[in-house]
Amino acid sequence: MVTNLKITDTANLKFPSAAASNNNVIIACQKDADVIVYYSTNGFSSKTEVLVESEAAYPEVAIAGDGVAVITYIKGGTLYKKESDDKGASWSSAEVVSDNQININDQSANLDTYKGNVDIVWEDARGDNVDIYFEKDLYLVPNEEPLAPTITGPNGGKKETSYTFNFNAIDPDGDDVKYFIDWGDENTETTGFVTQGTNHPVSHTYAEDGIYTITAHAQDVFGADGPESEKEFKVTRSKSIEMPFLKFLENHPYLFPILRQLLGL
């Protein structure tokens, strides 16, 4: 059975747009001639109404990866945006997104998130025709790149043998990271996302003797690449030790007593 939640009994609401992140829910809409939001921090068990902009219409709302909410709306033929860093309780000053805006089918803009950032697409009448405009990173999540990873493991070994190396990069924002590894033998590898600041083991086998430089860097979940680290790994040649003299004695055992007598053994 589908359970529908009625937000309000007010009849003069239209053009709703919703965004949610964990228990933070924001519903934007036009109320009479104003843009408002209902926001909640408990999954909409309760809600609070907040005025975003008077004499405005066609709101769209999204929540970025760091929890900042972004809203766009039309006022006086101009597309504006505002931001909220307190889950919808208050909103920043308005910023112009496009100063030549028209509306078709009551649609001002569409917002969506990619890698935590908010992107926007909208209809615009800058020329004779209605054009579609796109702006990447309408809101860009502040993000620091991961540090260079430490690479620990053996310094050398033999070919055709698997060796395990640990990769560990710290991300200042605490984001998960993945590793791009160049083993130095024309083989590369990319891991999945793992917890930053912890050892992530990866194994590799070298097919030939030689000295190889392992190169690696980390990338966080928002696509920020950190600096590279290097580690040298030496694959040594396996040599069989031949002892011709002992081999000779094995083939001529009767000489061994004579040799002992000569050496005084």
Helices and strands as residue ranges (DSSP letters): E 13-21, E 24-31, E 34-40, E 48-53, E 57-63, E 69-75, E 78-84, E 95-98, E 109-114, E 117-124, E 131-139, E 150-152, E 156-157, E 162-168, E 177-182, E 188-190, E 200-205, E 210-220, E 229-235, H 244-251, G 253-255, H 256-263
